[in-house]
Amino acid sequence: MGEARGSGGEPSEPDILKPSVQTLDRGLRLLELIALSHEPLSLAELSQRMGLHRSIIYRLLRTLQDHRLIAHTPQGYVLGTRAQSLGRRTLPVLQRIAKPEIAKLAARVGLTAFFVVRDGDEAVTLVSVEVESARSRTVYTPGDRHPLTLGSPGIAMLAAEPPRDDERPEITRARAAGYATSRSEVVLGLGSLAAPVVSPSGNAVASVSIVFTVERPGPAEIEAVLDTARVVTGRLHTALSTGAVLPGVG
């Protein structure tokens, strides 16, 4: 079958754009692969995971390096400074509102506290404040993600939604309590407690959480998390009512 052509005998626009679109798609998938890795990745590893020849991967890597979206280290390829800068600009309204409150929460309970947002079916850490304590250690860093159905931050967000017949019992219990707890679901041996942050339309867009090791949080810690979630929710509503824009949130 011949090449599709326009009225003047030239290749149609979709055919002209197809190689560029394919290259863009490959470059974005490669960037995502590097961003989601917890350790540097070599050219060979990237080639294998992408299912593409090393020469193709190398050309894509060079382009990403030119834009400082990735960097090459002796151990392999990692996220670059430009990508990290762009990442800090995502969800700036939520980040600006949450960061000081998460810091206050960590100081109040003496445990590492973090703020998690929803990204489709995943929970993504946006802010994390570490507290040096035998009861807590940092395991959630900004950019970390895990399935929404695992761990108290995601469970708390799902609990703010209407009940579903196939939901986990933990979600049902969290809906009744107003907060969620979990242990060893995301990181083995560690537990967390979380409460949802809800948009004016009633959708859970984020959650406030603390992480602990041995001791289960008591009433004081639970109240601190609930207080922080209420404050962040209220400030989010105020920001949105005064013209702030948050994609997908109303």
Disulfide bonds with the S-S distance in Angstrom:
none
